[in-house]
Protein backbone atom coordinates (compact mmCIF):
# COMPACT_ATOMS: atom_id res chain seq x y z
CA UNK A 1 0.00 0.00 0.00
CA UNK A 2 1.38 3.38 -0.95
CA UNK A 3 1.28 6.46 1.20
CA UNK A 4 1.44 10.14 0.37
CA UNK A 5 4.68 11.66 1.66
CA UNK A 6 5.03 15.31 2.58
CA UNK A 7 6.00 17.50 -0.33
CA UNK A 8 9.68 17.46 -1.24
CA UNK A 9 11.61 20.26 -2.82
CA UNK A 10 12.39 20.13 -6.52
CA UNK A 11 16.05 19.18 -6.01
CA UNK A 12 15.09 16.17 -3.87
CA UNK A 13 12.63 14.86 -6.45
CA UNK A 14 15.14 15.44 -9.26
CA UNK A 15 17.76 13.57 -7.21
CA UNK A 16 15.45 10.57 -6.78
CA UNK A 17 14.90 10.52 -10.56
CA UNK A 18 18.64 10.79 -11.20
CA UNK A 19 19.27 7.83 -8.89
CA UNK A 20 16.72 5.72 -10.75
CA UNK A 21 14.28 5.58 -7.83
CA UNK A 22 11.26 7.10 -9.61
CA UNK A 23 8.99 4.77 -11.58
CA UNK A 24 6.70 7.41 -13.07
CA UNK A 25 5.55 10.99 -12.63
CA UNK A 26 3.04 13.49 -13.93
CA UNK A 27 2.32 17.20 -13.68
CA UNK A 28 -0.81 18.31 -11.87
CA UNK A 29 -2.41 21.72 -11.43
CA UNK A 30 -2.34 23.52 -8.10
CA UNK A 31 -5.48 25.19 -6.83
CA UNK A 32 -3.51 28.07 -5.31
CA UNK A 33 -1.69 29.94 -6.64
CA UNK A 34 -3.67 29.66 -9.84
CA UNK A 35 -1.64 28.47 -12.82
CA UNK A 36 1.10 26.86 -10.74
CA UNK A 37 1.96 23.17 -11.12
CA UNK A 38 3.39 20.39 -9.00
CA UNK A 39 5.07 17.13 -9.85
CA UNK A 40 3.46 13.95 -8.52
CA UNK A 41 5.84 10.98 -8.66
CA UNK A 42 5.64 7.32 -7.73
CA UNK A 43 8.81 5.69 -6.45
CA UNK A 44 9.73 2.05 -7.03
CA UNK A 45 9.10 1.37 -3.33
CA UNK A 46 5.48 2.56 -3.70
CA UNK A 47 5.86 6.00 -2.12
CA UNK A 48 3.87 8.82 -3.67
CA UNK A 49 5.89 12.01 -3.74
CA UNK A 50 4.88 15.56 -4.63
CA UNK A 51 6.73 18.80 -4.99
CA UNK A 52 5.32 22.01 -3.64
CA UNK A 53 3.54 24.21 -6.18
CA UNK A 54 6.02 25.76 -8.60
CA UNK A 55 5.85 28.12 -11.57
CA UNK A 56 4.76 26.47 -14.84
CA UNK A 57 8.11 27.16 -16.55
CA UNK A 58 9.98 25.52 -13.68
CA UNK A 59 7.64 22.51 -13.83
CA UNK A 60 8.27 22.18 -17.57
CA UNK A 61 12.04 22.29 -17.08
CA UNK A 62 11.84 19.73 -14.29
CA UNK A 63 9.76 17.34 -16.41
CA UNK A 64 12.28 17.58 -19.26
CA UNK A 65 15.15 16.78 -16.90
CA UNK A 66 13.26 13.96 -15.17
CA UNK A 67 12.30 12.43 -18.52
CA UNK A 68 15.97 12.43 -19.47
CA UNK A 69 16.90 10.72 -16.21
CA UNK A 70 14.12 8.13 -16.42
CA UNK A 71 14.80 7.24 -20.06
CA UNK A 72 18.58 7.47 -20.28
CA UNK A 73 20.57 8.33 -17.19
CA UNK A 74 19.21 5.83 -14.65
CA UNK A 75 19.77 2.80 -16.90
CA UNK A 76 23.52 3.19 -16.28
CA UNK A 77 23.14 2.70 -12.52
CA UNK A 78 24.31 -0.72 -11.38
CA UNK A 79 22.71 -1.50 -8.02
CA UNK A 80 24.24 -5.01 -7.89
CA UNK A 81 27.83 -4.10 -7.06
ABEGO torsion letter per residue (X at the ends): XBBBBBBBBAAAAAAAAAAGABABBBBBBBAOBBGBBBBBBBBAAGBBBBBBBBBAAAAAAAAAAAAAAAAAAAAABBAAX
